[in-house]
Every structure is written in structure tokens, then in C-alpha cells.
Amino acid sequence: MISRLLIYLFCYPLALLPMCLLYVLAGPLYLVLNHVIRYRRKVVDENLKNSFPEKSVSELRRLRNRYYWHLSQIVVEMFKMLVMSRRNLKRRYYCSNPELVNQYFRQGRSVILMSSHYNNWEWMILALDEMFEHHGVGVGKPNSDKGFEKTVNRARTRYGTEVVFADTVRETFEQYDSQHVPVAYMMLSDQSPNSKKRCYVTRFLNQTTGVIFGAEHFARKYNIPVLYYEVVKERLGHYRVDVHVIADNPAEWDEYAITQKYVELLEKTIRRDPPYWLWSHRRWKFHFPSPIPQPINY
């Protein structure tokens, strides 16, 4: 109840401000997050240090500061998501090659879009159903605050995207497959796994890492093409989505090969522009022994 009141009394009025004024507010927010409350500072420092051991202390500090500045911008952009018009969304968030995705729609095939919490992922949820010819479905983790979740999802889904969570995702795949409805499933696969025993272990950003493989599981089960999309920040408040094919016929791929390919593509994206990934996320909660190399057939 309190969180919903906070959204309506604080977030919605802020969302009505022009973007230029919201970005002005990002300045004080940056100072608060980085220097006053030091939001998850230890987590950010440890993640950056372990991921980039070749960087000096001063380089890591500059990277950390750039991350907090980017995070502050993402926060105010999330406010704007609550009231952003279709026209404004399409102007600020677009796909460079939608035809690559739409070709599968014309074949009557669904697609799984794998990506991560990189650049603005919330606007992708809002734009998904409009961006491609498929029906858009965002797959996410439920929030412990159900009132907050309901309010935010109302904003996320107002342009047609459907949001489902882990407890209903199996039924969702089954339903749309049986009805032969082409769906574009957006699956952010960079979260820390819920179970140490149920994940794929590999090397990612210089660390032994457990990776969730739900996207690959459903892709192989229903033979749904898997695509990787990366969100490129062209300038302040403007993003471009570039889509790449990982697997056209996942049923023919070896187990974990799709997940491994995704990890490699994600690492390239992060290394190209490190500040734009969600470094304050507790990504490496679990520790694993060094993984045994597995033969992968791409």
C-alpha cells in the first residue's frame, strides 16, 4: 500500500515533467547514490574489480562513477515510462533490424529474445509488442511487494506487452504453442540463478559463473529460434536495439550450447561499454569450483 501511494504521489508527478528536466534531477540523484548513501558500493566495487583485474584503481573508480551516473539516468527514465506516449517511445527506442525478427512471424514461428539488464531494459518491455509483428511477452521475476508489482506492470503492459513470471511461464509457452500464436518472448538471462545445483557453470567476466538456462530449455523443447539483442545507447535518452541470431533450430543444438553462446555475446557487449550493465546486482552470490570444459557444438 505504501509503495503504491509513493508511486502515485511522487513518481507519477515526476513522470509528467519533460525529459530535459528529469535529466537535471539525475544530477542530484547521482550524488546521493554514489556519495551519500553509497548504494551497494561494496557490491559494485567487488564486481568491477573481479571482472576487470587488468584495470588500475583509478580506472575502476572512473568506471564506478560512470556506472552511477548511468544508473541515475535509468531511474529517471523509468519514471517517464509511467506516462510515455507511443510516439515518444518509438522516437527514443527503436530496433535497427526488425525484419530479422518479423521473418519468423511470417513463418508462423515464435522467437526467444535473450538479453540482460544492460542500458534501458524497462523501455524494451514497454516497446516489445509494438516493435515486432509478434505478440510480445516479457518474462521476469516477481516482486515481493505485490502492490508495487501490479502498479508497475500496469504501466509496462499498456501498449500490448504481456508480463509473466516464473510460476506461470510454463503454462504461457504451452498455451501459445498449442494455439499456434507467434510470440516474441523477452528473457533477461543475466540474473543470478535461484539454485546453485540448477544452472550452467561457465566463465564469464573472468569469474566462474552460474547461468540460468530457462531460455534454452524452452527453445529446445519447442524448437523456438533464439535471438540475442543488445541495446545501444546512441545519445542521452535514445536507444537502438540490434538483433542477432543465436540458433535458428535449437532442437539441433547440444545442451548448454545456446546458453554458452549467449554468455559470450553478452560479455562482448559489456566489455565494449562497461558502465551500462547493472553492476549493483548481486550477480555472483554463489561460488563454484572451476568448471570442467564441455564440448560445445555451435
Backbone hydrogen bonds, N-H to C=O, Kabsch-Sander energy under -0.5 kcal/mol:
donor,donor_aa,acceptor,acceptor_aa,energy
5,L,1,M,-2.1
6,L,2,I,-2.3
7,I,3,S,-2.0
8,Y,4,R,-2.3
9,L,5,L,-2.8
10,F,6,L,-2.1
11,C,6,L,-1.5
12,Y,7,I,-2.8
14,L,10,F,-1.6
15,A,11,C,-2.4
16,L,12,Y,-1.1
17,L,14,L,-1.8
21,L,18,P,-0.7
22,L,18,P,-1.9
23,Y,19,M,-2.4
24,V,20,C,-1.0
25,L,21,L,-1.7
26,A,22,L,-1.0
27,G,23,Y,-0.6
27,G,24,V,-1.1
29,L,25,L,-1.8
30,Y,26,A,-2.3
31,L,27,G,-1.7
32,V,28,P,-2.2
33,L,29,L,-2.8
34,N,30,Y,-2.6
35,H,31,L,-2.1
36,V,31,L,-1.2
36,V,32,V,-0.8
37,I,32,V,-2.7
38,R,32,V,-0.9
39,Y,33,L,-2.2
41,R,38,R,-2.1
44,V,40,R,-2.5
45,D,41,R,-2.8
46,E,42,K,-2.4
47,N,43,V,-2.5
48,L,44,V,-2.5
49,K,45,D,-2.5
50,N,46,E,-2.4
51,S,47,N,-1.8
52,F,48,L,-2.1
55,K,52,F,-1.8
60,L,56,S,-2.4
61,R,57,V,-2.0
62,R,58,S,-2.2
63,L,59,E,-2.1
64,R,60,L,-2.4
65,N,61,R,-2.5
66,R,62,R,-2.2
67,Y,63,L,-2.1
68,Y,64,R,-2.3
69,W,65,N,-1.9
70,H,66,R,-2.3
71,L,67,Y,-3.0
72,S,68,Y,-2.0
73,Q,69,W,-1.6
74,I,70,H,-2.4
75,V,71,L,-2.1
76,V,72,S,-1.7
77,E,73,Q,-2.1
78,M,74,I,-1.9
79,F,75,V,-1.4
80,K,76,V,-1.8
81,M,77,E,-1.3
82,L,78,M,-0.6
82,L,79,F,-1.6
83,V,80,K,-1.6
84,M,80,K,-1.5
89,L,85,S,-2.4
90,K,86,R,-2.8
91,R,87,R,-1.6
92,R,88,N,-1.5
93,Y,89,L,-2.3
94,Y,239,Y,-1.7
96,S,241,V,-2.5
97,N,241,V,-0.6
100,L,97,N,-1.5
101,V,97,N,-0.6
101,V,98,P,-0.7
102,N,98,P,-2.9
103,Q,99,E,-1.6
104,Y,101,V,-1.3
105,F,101,V,-0.9
106,R,102,N,-1.9
107,Q,103,Q,-0.8
108,G,105,F,-1.7
109,R,104,Y,-3.1
111,V,183,V,-2.8
112,I,225,P,-2.6
113,L,111,V,-0.5
113,L,185,Y,-3.6
114,M,112,I,-0.8
114,M,227,L,-3.3
115,S,187,M,-1.8
118,Y,116,S,-2.1
119,N,276,Y,-2.9
121,W,119,N,-1.1
125,I,121,W,-1.3
126,L,122,E,-1.8
127,A,123,W,-2.2
128,L,124,M,-1.6
130,E,127,A,-0.9
131,M,127,A,-2.3
132,F,128,L,-1.3
135,H,182,P,-1.9
137,V,184,A,-2.5
138,G,162,E,-3.3
139,V,137,V,-0.5
139,V,186,M,-2.7
140,G,138,G,-0.6
140,G,164,V,-2.4
146,K,144,S,-1.0
149,E,145,D,-2.5
150,K,146,K,-2.4
151,T,147,G,-1.8
152,V,148,F,-2.6
153,N,149,E,-2.5
154,R,150,K,-1.4
155,A,151,T,-1.1
156,R,152,V,-2.4
157,T,153,N,-2.0
158,R,155,A,-0.9
160,G,157,T,-1.8
162,E,136,G,-2.7
164,V,138,G,-2.6
166,A,140,G,-0.7
168,T,165,F,-2.0
169,V,165,F,-1.2
172,T,168,T,-2.0
173,F,169,V,-2.3
174,E,170,R,-2.3
175,Q,171,E,-2.6
176,Y,172,T,-2.3
177,D,173,F,-2.1
178,S,174,E,-2.3
179,Q,175,Q,-1.7
180,H,177,D,-0.8
181,V,176,Y,-2.4
184,A,135,H,-2.7
185,Y,111,V,-2.8
185,Y,183,V,-0.7
186,M,137,V,-2.9
186,M,184,A,-0.6
187,M,113,L,-2.7
187,M,185,Y,-0.7
188,L,139,V,-0.7
189,S,115,S,-2.3
189,S,187,M,-0.8
200,Y,211,V,-2.8
202,T,209,T,-2.4
204,F,207,Q,-2.6
207,Q,204,F,-1.0
209,T,202,T,-3.5
211,V,200,Y,-3.0
212,I,191,Q,-0.6
217,H,213,F,-2.3
218,F,214,G,-2.2
219,A,215,A,-2.2
220,R,216,E,-2.7
221,K,217,H,-2.1
222,Y,218,F,-2.3
223,N,219,A,-0.9
224,I,219,A,-1.5
226,V,247,A,-2.7
227,L,112,I,-3.2
228,Y,244,H,-3.4
229,Y,114,M,-2.0
230,E,242,D,-2.4
232,V,230,E,-0.6
232,V,240,R,-3.5
234,E,232,V,-0.9
234,E,238,H,-1.6
235,R,238,H,-1.4
238,H,235,R,-2.5
239,Y,92,R,-3.4
240,R,232,V,-2.9
241,V,94,Y,-2.8
242,D,230,E,-2.5
242,D,240,R,-0.6
244,H,228,Y,-3.1
246,I,226,V,-2.7
247,A,226,V,-1.9
252,E,249,N,-2.1
253,W,250,P,-1.9
254,D,297,N,-0.8
257,A,254,D,-1.6
258,I,254,D,-0.5
260,Q,256,Y,-2.5
261,K,257,A,-2.2
262,Y,258,I,-2.3
263,V,259,T,-2.3
264,E,260,Q,-2.1
265,L,261,K,-2.2
266,L,262,Y,-2.8
267,E,263,V,-2.3
268,K,264,E,-1.7
269,T,265,L,-2.0
270,I,266,L,-2.6
271,R,267,E,-2.7
272,R,268,K,-1.5
273,D,269,T,-1.4
276,Y,273,D,-1.4
277,W,274,P,-1.5
278,L,117,H,-1.2
279,W,277,W,-1.8
281,H,278,L,-1.4
283,R,281,H,-2.4
285,K,282,R,-0.6
285,K,283,R,-0.6
298,Y,296,I,-0.7
